[in-house]
Amino acid sequence: MSRPRYGWGRLVREALRLGDFAALAIAAAALLAWTLARPLPGRGLAVLAGALLWIPAEYLHHRFVLHLPRLPWAWAWRLQKRAHAKHHRVPDDARYLFIPWWLSPFLIAAGGAIVAGVLGWSLWLPAACGHALALVHYELTHFSAHVPYQPRTPWGRAMKRHHVLHHYKNERYWFGVTTPLCDLLARTWPAPDAVPRSRTARDLAGPGEGGDQSG
């Protein structure tokens, strides 16, 4: 039996029922309220810069952090499993669809700090606000790729299709979730027929390594 189709409203409601996304949404709302309440010079630019910074951050984080080879320490592998390996093992399991609540604050703070280092430290929180809002968009886009939701635009449908390829054909390509820009620049956005099917797309530890089934 096929799963019922999602509309946008249901997509958001279902995401908010999960603790990791709910915590992110609350943090983003608090940062937005703070930013709107304080008309700092350069506030709008900082929010925009924080949001745009998510474009390279999304790619770099996904490719070089979440897809880091299995580390030899048990505690590190437990973190890797929760952060991403379990998501590849069971891609549609809602428990592993969102960035863990303990990782999101670091990403938001780091994004705000990078922008503030250029524009001035008084704009750290507005920049973090922009980064948090972009992260909310990323999480909802990612969630929509794993549930029976049909994106309304050709762009959205293309991003969903290629994210599915990342999970089920070859995890070494198609790292972009909201945009293909960095994939195109790094040449990790090939035609689907141009790359082989990977044996480790569902098991990031590699065949014979035990995957992420334990712990």
Buried (B, 14 or more C-beta within 10 A) or exposed (E): EEEEEBEEEBBBEBBEEBEBBBBBBEBBBEBBEEBEEEEEEBBEBBBBBBBBBBBEBBBEBBBEEBBEEBEEEEEEBBBBBBBBBBBBBEBEEBEBBBBBBEBBBEBBBBBBBBBBEEBBEBBBBBBBBBBBBBBBBBBBBBBBBBBEBEBEEEEBEEBBEBBBBBBBBBBBBBBBBBBBBBBEEBEBBBEEEEBEEBEBBBBBBEEEEEBBEEE
